[in-house]
Amino acid sequence: MGNGTSIGRVRALGSAHSGTHHWLVQRYTAVGNLVLSLWLVFSLLGLHAYDFATVREWAAQPVPATCLVLFVISTFWHARLGLQVVVEDYLHEEANKVGAMIALNLVTVAGAVFGLLSVVRIALGAH
């Protein structure tokens, strides 16, 4: 049957079936980060100058702004997933784990919101 031992099935000891999803999402965000990082490097290399006005004009265009938003989301999501594994593996007391996860969620959400608002502000032309 392949479901472990009889006593394991009775005690419900076995896979929680959530690790695979976490692993896959982390790999998808890693691939997304790779693609978007390469896009960012080659896009910036294609600029004729690197002064503030030129980069701001480039980032205000719809396609670069959209890709920058996706890059911010993917990067912070990937960081959160990776740091979640570190917290789960190295913090053994439940109270410490909960506190660290709350802090991790707050920091990653705050960073992502800051990045998204920055891109939106540039894209909408605020000074």
N, CA and C atoms as an extended XYZ file, in Angstrom:
381
Properties=species:S:1:pos:R:3:atomname:S:1:resname:S:1:resid:I:1 pbc="F F F"
N         0.804       -1.183        0.000 N   MET     1
C         0.000        0.000        0.000 CA  MET     1
C         0.850        1.252        0.000 C   MET     1
N         2.049        1.210        0.595 N   GLY     2
C         2.937        2.345        0.546 CA  GLY     2
C         2.559        3.505        1.449 C   GLY     2
N         1.754        3.281        2.462 N   ASN     3
C         1.320        4.348        3.350 CA  ASN     3
C         1.982        4.259        4.715 C   ASN     3
N         3.109        3.622        4.824 N   GLY     4
C         3.765        3.466        6.107 CA  GLY     4
C         3.249        2.246        6.838 C   GLY     4
N         3.559        2.190        8.117 N   THR     5
C         3.139        1.040        8.914 CA  THR     5
C         1.689        1.206        9.344 C   THR     5
N         1.100        0.114        9.802 N   SER     6
C        -0.290        0.155       10.261 CA  SER     6
C        -0.452        1.102       11.433 C   SER     6
N         0.467        1.042       12.400 N   ILE     7
C         0.356        1.907       13.567 CA  ILE     7
C         0.566        3.377       13.166 C   ILE     7
N         1.392        3.608       12.168 N   GLY     8
C         1.599        4.979       11.685 CA  GLY     8
C         0.342        5.549       11.057 C   GLY     8
N        -0.394        4.731       10.332 N   ARG     9
C        -1.651        5.190        9.747 CA  ARG     9
C        -2.679        5.484       10.828 C   ARG     9
N        -2.713        4.667       11.869 N   VAL    10
C        -3.658        4.868       12.963 CA  VAL    10
C        -3.346        6.158       13.708 C   VAL    10
N        -2.075        6.409       13.948 N   ARG    11
C        -1.668        7.613       14.680 CA  ARG    11
C        -1.602        8.845       13.787 C   ARG    11
N        -1.879        8.671       12.525 N   ALA    12
C        -1.811        9.752       11.536 CA  ALA    12
C        -0.411       10.321       11.435 C   ALA    12
N         0.581        9.438       11.535 N   LEU    13
C         1.962        9.874       11.358 CA  LEU    13
C         2.316        9.718        9.896 C   LEU    13
N         2.730       10.765        9.307 N   GLY    14
C         3.093       10.694        7.908 CA  GLY    14
C         3.236       12.096        7.350 C   GLY    14
N         3.258       12.166        6.085 N   SER    15
C         3.482       13.443        5.418 CA  SER    15
C         2.319       14.390        5.648 C   SER    15
N         2.647       15.648        5.883 N   ALA    16
C         1.612       16.671        6.034 CA  ALA    16
C         1.194       17.212        4.672 C   ALA    16
N         1.914       16.820        3.636 N   HIS    17
C         1.630       17.199        2.252 CA  HIS    17
C         1.723       18.703        2.011 C   HIS    17
N         2.486       19.423        2.803 N   SER    18
C         2.636       20.854        2.567 CA  SER    18
C         4.055       21.200        2.150 C   SER    18
N         4.995       20.320        2.399 N   GLY    19
C         6.389       20.594        2.068 CA  GLY    19
C         6.634       20.691        0.579 C   GLY    19
N         5.950       19.884       -0.194 N   THR    20
C         6.140       19.908       -1.640 CA  THR    20
C         5.693       21.238       -2.224 C   THR    20
N         4.576       21.743       -1.767 N   HIS    21
C         4.072       23.030       -2.263 CA  HIS    21
C         5.056       24.148       -1.930 C   HIS    21
N         5.539       24.166       -0.712 N   HIS    22
C         6.501       25.185       -0.286 CA  HIS    22
C         7.758       25.110       -1.154 C   HIS    22
N         8.267       23.911       -1.362 N   TRP    23
C         9.472       23.695       -2.154 CA  TRP    23
C         9.255       24.166       -3.595 C   TRP    23
N         8.102       23.820       -4.179 N   LEU    24
C         7.817       24.222       -5.557 CA  LEU    24
C         7.686       25.734       -5.693 C   LEU    24
N         6.983       26.369       -4.773 N   VAL    25
C         6.822       27.826       -4.842 CA  VAL    25
C         8.172       28.504       -4.695 C   VAL    25
N         9.031       27.980       -3.843 N   GLN    26
C        10.362       28.560       -3.689 CA  GLN    26
C        11.162       28.420       -4.982 C   GLN    26
N        11.021       27.309       -5.662 N   ARG    27
C        11.731       27.118       -6.932 CA  ARG    27
C        11.152       28.029       -8.022 C   ARG    27
N         9.832       28.178       -8.058 N   TYR    28
C         9.209       29.062       -9.050 CA  TYR    28
C         9.646       30.506       -8.843 C   TYR    28
N         9.676       30.954       -7.586 N   THR    29
C        10.110       32.328       -7.339 CA  THR    29
C        11.595       32.489       -7.666 C   THR    29
N        12.384       31.437       -7.461 N   ALA    30
C        13.806       31.508       -7.812 CA  ALA    30
C        13.981       31.667       -9.318 C   ALA    30
N        13.221       30.923      -10.089 N   VAL    31
C        13.292       31.050      -11.549 CA  VAL    31
C        12.796       32.428      -11.980 C   VAL    31
N        11.718       32.888      -11.376 N   GLY    32
C        11.214       34.227      -11.680 CA  GLY    32
C        12.239       35.297      -11.350 C   GLY    32
N        12.909       35.155      -10.206 N   ASN    33
C        13.950       36.109       -9.835 CA  ASN    33
C        15.104       36.086      -10.822 C   ASN    33
N        15.479       34.912      -11.280 N   LEU    34
C        16.568       34.794      -12.252 CA  LEU    34
C        16.205       35.493      -13.556 C   LEU    34
N        15.017       35.200      -14.066 N   VAL    35
C        14.579       35.802      -15.334 CA  VAL    35
C        14.465       37.324      -15.194 C   VAL    35
N        13.845       37.781      -14.115 N   LEU    36
C        13.667       39.218      -13.928 CA  LEU    36
C        14.982       39.925      -13.631 C   LEU    36
N        15.907       39.260      -12.960 N   SER    37
C        17.229       39.854      -12.725 CA  SER    37
C        17.983       40.026      -14.037 C   SER    37
N        17.936       39.002      -14.872 N   LEU    38
C        18.585       39.118      -16.183 CA  LEU    38
C        17.941       40.222      -17.015 C   LEU    38
N        16.617       40.297      -16.988 N   TRP    39
C        15.922       41.369      -17.697 CA  TRP    39
C        16.382       42.735      -17.193 C   TRP    39
N        16.465       42.891      -15.876 N   LEU    40
C        16.858       44.162      -15.285 CA  LEU    40
C        18.280       44.549      -15.693 C   LEU    40
N        19.206       43.604      -15.615 N   VAL    41
C        20.597       43.889      -15.981 CA  VAL    41
C        20.694       44.301      -17.446 C   VAL    41
N        20.083       43.535      -18.334 N   PHE    42
C        20.186       43.851      -19.761 CA  PHE    42
C        19.416       45.122      -20.118 C   PHE    42
N        18.325       45.386      -19.421 N   SER    43
C        17.591       46.626      -19.668 CA  SER    43
C        18.405       47.837      -19.245 C   SER    43
N        19.042       47.737      -18.113 N   LEU    44
C        19.861       48.856      -17.648 CA  LEU    44
C        21.113       49.026      -18.515 C   LEU    44
N        21.669       47.924      -18.995 N   LEU    45
C        22.820       48.029      -19.890 CA  LEU    45
C        22.444       48.697      -21.210 C   LEU    45
N        21.183       48.597      -21.592 N   GLY    46
C        20.725       49.193      -22.845 CA  GLY    46
C        20.441       50.681      -22.760 C   GLY    46
N        20.491       51.249      -21.577 N   LEU    47
C        20.249       52.689      -21.428 CA  LEU    47
C        21.453       53.476      -21.943 C   LEU    47
N        21.187       54.646      -22.500 N   HIS    48
C        22.274       55.467      -23.053 CA  HIS    48
C        22.999       56.259      -21.971 C   HIS    48
N        22.371       56.453      -20.822 N   ALA    49
C        22.997       57.155      -19.695 CA  ALA    49
C        22.425       56.590      -18.400 C   ALA    49
N        23.132       56.834      -17.310 N   TYR    50
C        22.698       56.294      -16.028 CA  TYR    50
C        22.381       57.383      -15.013 C   TYR    50
N        22.042       58.557      -15.502 N   ASP    51
C        21.653       59.613      -14.582 CA  ASP    51
C        20.221       59.365      -14.108 C   ASP    51
N        19.838       60.087      -13.062 N   PHE    52
C        18.539       59.880      -12.429 CA  PHE    52
C        17.386       60.073      -13.395 C   PHE    52
N        17.451       61.116      -14.212 N   ALA    53
C        16.352       61.429      -15.126 CA  ALA    53
C        16.147       60.315      -16.161 C   ALA    53
N        17.229       59.766      -16.674 N   THR    54
C        17.127       58.706      -17.691 CA  THR    54
C        16.537       57.427      -17.090 C   THR    54
N        17.037       57.047      -15.938 N   VAL    55
C        16.544       55.820      -15.306 CA  VAL    55
C        15.088       56.002      -14.878 C   VAL    55
N        14.753       57.180      -14.379 N   ARG    56
C        13.366       57.444      -13.981 CA  ARG    56
C        12.432       57.417      -15.184 C   ARG    56
N        12.871       57.977      -16.294 N   GLU    57
C        12.067       57.956      -17.522 CA  GLU    57
C        11.865       56.521      -18.001 C   GLU    57
N        12.920       55.708      -17.906 N   TRP    58
C        12.814       54.306      -18.303 CA  TRP    58
C        11.851       53.555      -17.382 C   TRP    58
N        11.980       53.765      -16.068 N   ALA    59
C        11.156       53.037      -15.106 CA  ALA    59
C         9.704       53.477      -15.137 C   ALA    59
N         9.425       54.636      -15.701 N   ALA    60
C         8.049       55.133      -15.762 CA  ALA    60
C         7.262       54.532      -16.927 C   ALA    60
N         7.931       53.829      -17.821 N   GLN    61
C         7.237       53.188      -18.937 CA  GLN    61
C         6.468       51.972      -18.416 C   GLN    61
N         5.368       51.596      -19.084 N   PRO    62
C         4.512       50.516      -18.564 CA  PRO    62
C         5.199       49.157      -18.418 C   PRO    62
N         5.949       48.719      -19.412 N   VAL    63
C         6.558       47.381      -19.331 CA  VAL    63
C         7.645       47.320      -18.254 C   VAL    63
N         8.591       48.260      -18.235 N   PRO    64
C         9.573       48.214      -17.143 CA  PRO    64
C         8.934       48.354      -15.757 C   PRO    64
N         7.922       49.205      -15.610 N   ALA    65
C         7.268       49.371      -14.306 CA  ALA    65
C         6.604       48.068      -13.876 C   ALA    65
N         5.941       47.395      -14.806 N   THR    66
C         5.293       46.120      -14.489 CA  THR    66
C         6.324       45.067      -14.097 C   THR    66
N         7.411       44.995      -14.839 N   CYS    67
C         8.455       44.020      -14.518 CA  CYS    67
C         9.126       44.333      -13.185 C   CYS    67
N         9.302       45.606      -12.873 N   LEU    68
C         9.869       45.977      -11.578 CA  LEU    68
C         8.937       45.585      -10.433 C   LEU    68
N         7.633       45.775      -10.626 N   VAL    69
C         6.657       45.360       -9.611 CA  VAL    69
C         6.721       43.844       -9.416 C   VAL    69
N         6.765       43.090      -10.500 N   LEU    70
C         6.874       41.631      -10.400 CA  LEU    70
C         8.172       41.214       -9.714 C   LEU    70
N         9.256       41.926      -10.004 N   PHE    71
C        10.547       41.634       -9.393 CA  PHE    71
C        10.507       41.857       -7.882 C   PHE    71
N         9.897       42.957       -7.462 N   VAL    72
C         9.791       43.249       -6.026 CA  VAL    72
C         8.960       42.163       -5.336 C   VAL    72
N         7.816       41.824       -5.902 N   ILE    73
C         6.947       40.809       -5.299 CA  ILE    73
C         7.658       39.464       -5.219 C   ILE    73
N         8.260       39.042       -6.315 N   SER    74
C         8.920       37.743       -6.356 CA  SER    74
C        10.111       37.678       -5.408 C   SER    74
N        10.870       38.753       -5.330 N   THR    75
C        12.051       38.760       -4.464 CA  THR    75
C        11.666       38.660       -2.992 C   THR    75
N        10.704       39.462       -2.562 N   PHE    76
C        10.313       39.413       -1.157 CA  PHE    76
C         9.589       38.117       -0.812 C   PHE    76
N         8.818       37.580       -1.728 N   TRP    77
C         8.145       36.301       -1.492 CA  TRP    77
C         9.187       35.181       -1.340 C   TRP    77
N        10.177       35.176       -2.230 N   HIS    78
C        11.232       34.169       -2.181 CA  HIS    78
C        12.030       34.285       -0.878 C   HIS    78
N        12.341       35.507       -0.480 N   ALA    79
C        13.081       35.716        0.769 CA  ALA    79
C        12.282       35.217        1.960 C   ALA    79
N        10.995       35.503        1.969 N   ARG    80
C        10.144       35.062        3.068 CA  ARG    80
C        10.090       33.540        3.151 C   ARG    80
N         9.955       32.881        2.010 N   LEU    81
C         9.908       31.418        2.005 CA  LEU    81
C        11.212       30.820        2.516 C   LEU    81
N        12.337       31.377        2.076 N   GLY    82
C        13.628       30.859        2.511 CA  GLY    82
C        13.871       31.086        3.989 C   GLY    82
N        13.538       32.270        4.475 N   LEU    83
C        13.746       32.565        5.894 CA  LEU    83
C        12.766       31.803        6.781 C   LEU    83
N        11.604       31.478        6.248 N   GLN    84
C        10.652       30.658        7.010 CA  GLN    84
C        11.263       29.297        7.312 C   GLN    84
N        11.947       28.721        6.345 N   VAL    85
C        12.591       27.418        6.553 CA  VAL    85
C        13.675       27.532        7.622 C   VAL    85
N        14.432       28.623        7.600 N   VAL    86
C        15.473       28.825        8.603 CA  VAL    86
C        14.848       28.915        9.999 C   VAL    86
N        13.778       29.692       10.124 N   VAL    87
C        13.097       29.828       11.418 CA  VAL    87
C        12.575       28.471       11.888 C   VAL    87
N        11.932       27.732       11.012 N   GLU    88
C        11.366       26.434       11.392 CA  GLU    88
C        12.441       25.429       11.769 C   GLU    88
N        13.596       25.492       11.111 N   ASP    89
C        14.658       24.520       11.375 CA  ASP    89
C        15.477       24.843       12.625 C   ASP    89
N        15.665       26.115       12.925 N   TYR    90
C        16.621       26.466       13.971 CA  TYR    90
C        16.011       27.032       15.245 C   TYR    90
N        14.748       27.351       15.246 N   LEU    91
C        14.096       27.779       16.485 CA  LEU    91
C        13.219       26.635       16.967 C   LEU    91
N        13.473       26.193       18.192 N   HIS    92
C        12.804       24.994       18.670 CA  HIS    92
C        11.648       25.285       19.619 C   HIS    92
N        11.692       26.401       20.307 N   GLU    93
C        10.597       26.732       21.207 CA  GLU    93
C         9.484       27.416       20.421 C   GLU    93
N         8.261       26.992       20.684 N   GLU    94
C         7.117       27.465       19.901 CA  GLU    94
C         6.929       28.977       19.993 C   GLU    94
N         7.123       29.550       21.169 N   ALA    95
C         6.949       31.000       21.336 CA  ALA    95
C         7.970       31.766       20.503 C   ALA    95
N         9.202       31.296       20.486 N   ASN    96
C        10.233       31.941       19.666 CA  ASN    96
C         9.906       31.828       18.182 C   ASN    96
N         9.408       30.669       17.783 N   LYS    97
C         9.037       30.453       16.385 CA  LYS    97
C         7.928       31.410       15.958 C   LYS    97
N         6.905       31.522       16.782 N   VAL    98
C         5.771       32.388       16.459 CA  VAL    98
C         6.229       33.843       16.382 C   VAL    98
N         7.018       34.271       17.345 N   GLY    99
C         7.521       35.642       17.335 CA  GLY    99
C         8.388       35.933       16.123 C   GLY    99
N         9.257       34.984       15.794 N   ALA   100
C        10.124       35.167       14.628 CA  ALA   100
C         9.315       35.191       13.333 C   ALA   100
N         8.286       34.361       13.234 N   MET   101
C         7.462       34.342       12.026 CA  MET   101
C         6.659       35.630       11.892 C   MET   101
N         6.171       36.159       13.016 N   ILE   102
C         5.451       37.437       12.965 CA  ILE   102
C         6.393       38.542       12.501 C   ILE   102
N         7.594       38.580       13.086 N   ALA   103
C         8.578       39.596       12.681 CA  ALA   103
C         8.965       39.428       11.217 C   ALA   103
N         9.169       38.197       10.795 N   LEU   104
C         9.525       37.922        9.402 CA  LEU   104
C         8.429       38.397        8.459 C   LEU   104
N         7.186       38.084        8.776 N   ASN   105
C         6.070       38.522        7.932 CA  ASN   105
C         5.964       40.036        7.883 C   ASN   105
N         6.119       40.688        9.017 N   LEU   106
C         6.043       42.150        9.046 CA  LEU   106
C         7.154       42.791        8.217 C   LEU   106
N         8.365       42.291        8.369 N   VAL   107
C         9.496       42.875        7.644 CA  VAL   107
C         9.369       42.647        6.138 C   VAL   107
N         8.998       41.442        5.725 N   THR   108
C         8.898       41.182        4.289 CA  THR   108
C         7.731       41.937        3.653 C   THR   108
N         6.616       42.019        4.342 N   VAL   109
C         5.479       42.777        3.805 CA  VAL   109
C         5.823       44.265        3.746 C   VAL   109
N         6.461       44.778        4.785 N   ALA   110
C         6.839       46.197        4.787 CA  ALA   110
C         7.829       46.494        3.670 C   ALA   110
N         8.795       45.634        3.468 N   GLY   111
C         9.760       45.833        2.384 CA  GLY   111
C         9.102       45.783        1.019 C   GLY   111
N         8.215       44.819        0.831 N   ALA   112
C         7.522       44.707       -0.456 CA  ALA   112
C         6.625       45.908       -0.711 C   ALA   112
N         5.900       46.360        0.311 N   VAL   113
C         5.028       47.529        0.148 CA  VAL   113
C         5.855       48.762       -0.177 C   VAL   113
N         6.981       48.938        0.509 N   PHE   114
C         7.858       50.077        0.221 CA  PHE   114
C         8.351       50.033       -1.224 C   PHE   114
N         8.787       48.857       -1.681 N   GLY   115
C         9.254       48.718       -3.060 CA  GLY   115
C         8.152       48.974       -4.069 C   GLY   115
N         6.961       48.441       -3.797 N   LEU   116
C         5.835       48.635       -4.718 CA  LEU   116
C         5.417       50.100       -4.778 C   LEU   116
N         5.339       50.753       -3.629 N   LEU   117
C         4.975       52.171       -3.628 CA  LEU   117
C         6.028       53.017       -4.335 C   LEU   117
N         7.292       52.639       -4.204 N   SER   118
C         8.347       53.368       -4.888 CA  SER   118
C         8.214       53.246       -6.402 C   SER   118
N         7.955       52.042       -6.885 N   VAL   119
C         7.789       51.847       -8.332 CA  VAL   119
C         6.543       52.578       -8.827 C   VAL   119
N         5.451       52.492       -8.087 N   VAL   120
C         4.213       53.165       -8.482 CA  VAL   120
C         4.431       54.673       -8.504 C   VAL   120
N         5.134       55.194       -7.525 N   ARG   121
C         5.397       56.628       -7.471 CA  ARG   121
C         6.215       57.076       -8.683 C   ARG   121
N         7.206       56.298       -9.052 N   ILE   122
C         8.010       56.642      -10.230 CA  ILE   122
C         7.163       56.514      -11.487 C   ILE   122
N         6.381       55.435      -11.590 N   ALA   123
C         5.590       55.186      -12.794 CA  ALA   123
C         4.520       56.260      -12.998 C   ALA   123
N         3.990       56.801      -11.908 N   LEU   124
C         2.946       57.811      -12.040 CA  LEU   124
C         3.521       59.222      -12.151 C   LEU   124
N         4.842       59.337      -12.054 N   GLY   125
C         5.489       60.617      -12.298 CA  GLY   125
C         5.521       61.577      -11.142 C   GLY   125
N         5.400       61.097       -9.926 N   ALA   126
C         5.478       61.997       -8.774 CA  ALA   126
C         6.903       62.474       -8.580 C   ALA   126
N         7.079       63.677       -8.095 N   HIS   127
C         8.427       64.227       -7.896 CA  HIS   127
C         8.807       64.216       -6.450 C   HIS   127
